[in-house]
Each structure stands twice: as structure tokens, then as C-alpha cells.
Amino acid sequence: MATAGRPRSFDKDEALKKAMYVFWEKGYEGTTMADLIESIGMKAPSIYAAFGNKDAIFKEVVQAYLPIVVEGQLAALNSSSEIYKAVENTLKACVDLYTCEDSPNTCLIMTAAINTAPEHSEHVENLKGLREKYKSAWERRFNQAKLDQQLSEGANPSDLAEYFTTLIQGMTIKAKDGASQDTLSATSKLALITLSQFIN
């Protein structure tokens, strides 16, 4: 028997994907329940029954978005034993995602909840924590490169991680403002020149 208020054709994963794209494009504060209802294409009672309110939907959306980062950028960061190539692959993955015609030109984790009303500050803190984990992944990769003697003695893995994650966060803003793939690729090339100064 179908759950009350929920049609038999209900596909929660598909509905969550549609909600994800709305938050990804408009951010938490810019998204309304009316937006979500329209995007998912179902009646409000069914959506509330499946997910709960906007806060609950956003939390699920963040979890649904994480594989995009893990299987994209972080996979690229560990795609090569050579640190230069690994970073090059990661920056390319970022540029491709931020300029893809099939997705909003930004990163949900980086931009969806930078500022919210005080009563929704938990979303700001949650995404801030995820960004710190993202930076930690970069730092681990640079630490490994240091252990592999690919980086010079003066290279600081923490500083390099801070530099590249700051760069990437800036790229998400530029992409949202309409920066082209060529523009972001040129920025990436300059960053790789900086990295090369620390490579043995």
C-alpha cells in the first residue's frame, strides 16, 4: 500500500536530485519551498511527507551532493602519484564542473550557505566544516608529496592546501559571475606555475 499522501510513482532519489539543483543554483536563502515544489513537480503534502521542511531537505541535498566532490575533485587529487599532475587534474575537474552546461556554474558546498539568517546558522557551520575537510584532503595530499620528496624542503603542505582551496573557492564565485572555461583555465595555469616553484 502506498504511503498516505505519496503517489506510487514517487522516486525520492529523483526528487532529491531536482531539489539539489535548485539549492545549487539559488543557495539556501534564495530557495523557497515553492521553488522546490515546482522543481520536483509534486504536491506539497507528498514532499513534506518524504523529506520534511526546507531545512531537512537541504541537509539531505548536501549529503547527495558530496559524491560529486568526492568522485570528481578528490578522486582527481589522488589520480596520479605525481603531485603536479594530481593538482592539474583536480583543477581541471573543478573548471569542468563549474562551467558545465548541465549544472549550475558554482559549487553547492562552497556557495550555497555562506550567509543565512541566524536561525539557520547550522547550515553555515555545516558547510564550513565540509570545506575544512576539503582543505584537509588537500593537505594530506601535499603531505604525501612531501614524504615522496616531490616537494622542496621549504614547501609547507598546510600553506599549499590553504592556497589551492582559497583559489578554488574564488573560482566558484567567478564562475557564478559568468567566468568562462578559458578564463578559469588560465587562472589554473597560473596556480600550477606557482606550484612548480615548490616541486623538486
C-alpha positions as MATLAB code, in Angstrom:
seq = 'MATAGRPRSFDKDEALKKAMYVFWEKGYEGTTMADLIESIGMKAPSIYAAFGNKDAIFKEVVQAYLPIVVEGQLAALNSSSEIYKAVENTLKACVDLYTCEDSPNTCLIMTAAINTAPEHSEHVENLKGLREKYKSAWERRFNQAKLDQQLSEGANPSDLAEYFTTLIQGMTIKAKDGASQDTLSATSKLALITLSQFIN';
ca = [
       0.000    0.000    0.000;
       1.375    3.439   -0.920;
       2.192    5.823    1.912;
      -0.578    8.328    2.550;
      -0.106   11.493    0.526;
       2.600    9.930   -1.628;
       1.856    8.667   -5.144;
       3.015    5.217   -6.201;
       5.322    6.769   -8.787;
       7.257    8.707   -6.154;
      11.030    8.444   -6.614;
      12.748   10.014   -3.629;
      16.220    9.944   -5.197;
      14.995   11.716   -8.314;
      13.094   14.262   -6.233;
      16.193   14.878   -4.122;
      18.279   15.394   -7.257;
      15.844   18.016   -8.507;
      15.918   19.753   -5.123;
      19.705   19.648   -5.157;
      19.863   21.572   -8.419;
      17.605   24.290   -7.022;
      19.739   24.801   -3.905;
      22.888   24.501   -6.005;
      21.774   27.352   -8.238;
      19.951   29.623   -5.783;
      21.616   28.846   -2.455;
      19.800   28.117    0.783;
      18.341   31.570    1.405;
      17.410   32.112   -2.231;
      15.424   28.886   -2.393;
      11.801   28.726   -1.272;
       9.552   25.754   -0.678;
       7.564   26.963   -3.689;
      10.741   26.610   -5.793;
      11.280   23.091   -4.524;
       7.677   22.068   -5.083;
       7.751   23.422   -8.636;
      11.068   21.755   -9.448;
      10.167   18.370   -8.003;
       6.797   18.540   -9.700;
       4.779   17.007   -6.901;
       2.178   18.252   -4.475;
       3.390   19.822   -1.257;
       1.966   17.117    1.069;
       3.962   14.435   -0.743;
       7.178   16.447   -0.484;
       6.671   17.223    3.199;
       5.868   13.564    3.862;
       9.041   12.416    2.107;
      11.513   14.997    3.364;
      10.055   17.338    5.935;
      10.649   21.076    5.743;
      13.178   23.129    3.778;
      15.884   22.648    6.434;
      15.536   18.882    6.294;
      15.585   18.867    2.502;
      18.737   20.973    2.419;
      20.530   18.596    4.794;
      19.704   15.665    2.534;
      20.719   17.654   -0.532;
      24.161   18.361    0.933;
      24.698   14.642    1.507;
      23.532   13.907   -2.032;
      25.958   16.497   -3.421;
      29.048   15.188   -1.602;
      29.740   12.338   -4.070;
      30.124   14.934   -6.820;
      33.109   16.338   -4.929;
      34.464   13.004   -3.698;
      34.193   11.205   -7.032;
      35.275   14.258   -9.006;
      37.797   16.625   -7.466;
      39.052   14.441   -4.622;
      39.370   11.423   -6.886;
      41.375   13.580   -9.281;
      43.576   14.766   -6.417;
      44.628   11.162   -5.907;
      44.611   10.168   -9.558;
      48.365   10.434  -10.037;
      51.419    9.691   -7.925;
      52.971   12.877   -9.311;
      51.778   15.894   -7.330;
      51.889   18.318  -10.264;
      49.717   16.051  -12.403;
      47.354   15.353   -9.494;
      46.788   19.058   -8.890;
      46.458   19.734  -12.610;
      43.795   17.015  -12.869;
      41.937   18.423   -9.872;
      41.869   21.975  -11.147;
      40.606   20.705  -14.498;
      37.842   18.768  -12.706;
      36.866   21.967  -10.898;
      36.799   24.044  -14.070;
      34.795   21.387  -15.905;
      32.204   21.235  -13.120;
      31.885   24.999  -12.721;
      31.449   25.608  -16.450;
      29.366   22.562  -17.357;
      26.163   23.433  -19.214;
      24.281   20.681  -17.385;
      24.835   22.056  -13.876;
      24.795   25.415  -12.076;
      28.078   27.272  -12.518;
      29.304   27.071   -8.944;
      29.788   24.624   -6.060;
      26.991   23.926   -3.609;
      29.409   23.292   -0.733;
      31.322   26.492   -1.395;
      28.489   28.934   -2.008;
      25.044   27.628   -1.008;
      25.158   28.761    2.617;
      27.867   31.353    3.125;
      25.412   33.640    4.905;
      21.992   32.766    6.283;
      19.530   34.168    8.770;
      20.666   33.494   12.370;
      18.056   30.775   12.860;
      19.635   28.795   10.010;
      23.275   29.230   11.037;
      23.645   25.460   11.416;
      23.820   25.232    7.625;
      26.629   27.786    7.529;
      28.571   25.827   10.144;
      27.911   22.504    8.435;
      29.217   23.669    5.073;
      32.125   25.432    6.739;
      33.042   22.112    8.327;
      32.854   20.365    4.954;
      35.119   22.999    3.436;
      37.620   22.360    6.233;
      37.518   18.639    5.437;
      38.104   19.515    1.792;
      41.153   21.533    2.771;
      42.371   18.657    4.952;
      42.214   16.327    1.936;
      44.456   18.731    0.036;
      46.835   18.992    2.965;
      47.086   15.197    3.216;
      47.911   15.033   -0.486;
      50.647   17.639   -0.156;
      51.988   15.891    2.932;
      52.232   12.684    0.915;
      54.062   14.547   -1.832;
      56.462   15.885    0.791;
      57.077   12.355    2.082;
      57.674   11.232   -1.512;
      60.278   14.007   -1.793;
      58.415   15.627   -4.652;
      58.213   18.965   -2.858;
      61.096   21.182   -1.829;
      62.197   21.383    1.783;
      60.645   24.816    2.149;
      57.230   23.746    0.863;
      54.572   23.868    3.561;
      51.681   21.426    2.891;
      49.276   23.424    5.050;
      50.067   26.668    3.236;
      49.726   24.982   -0.159;
      46.378   23.477    0.845;
      45.182   26.892    2.012;
      46.303   28.476   -1.255;
      44.622   25.973   -3.552;
      41.354   25.722   -1.640;
      41.156   29.520   -1.475;
      41.801   29.611   -5.219;
      39.083   27.053   -5.888;
      36.575   28.838   -3.681;
      37.299   32.032   -5.606;
      36.813   30.189   -8.874;
      33.318   29.131   -7.795;
      32.389   32.780   -7.264;
      33.906   33.831  -10.587;
      32.080   31.008  -12.363;
      28.800   32.073  -10.768;
      29.500   35.564  -12.080;
      29.870   34.127  -15.572;
      33.604   33.457  -15.958;
      34.281   31.265  -18.989;
      36.090   27.941  -19.066;
      39.042   29.646  -20.779;
      39.251   32.280  -18.039;
      39.210   29.730  -15.234;
      41.678   27.514  -17.081;
      44.069   30.454  -17.379;
      43.794   31.005  -13.624;
      44.552   27.328  -13.076;
      47.664   27.558  -15.246;
      48.988   30.435  -13.140;
      48.356   28.379   -9.995;
      50.309   25.475  -11.479;
      53.213   27.827  -12.194;
      53.160   28.735   -8.507;
      53.130   25.055   -7.550;
      56.049   24.281   -9.841;
      58.229   26.590   -7.743;
      57.921   24.115   -4.875;
      58.488   20.925   -6.849;
      61.853   19.189   -6.761;
];
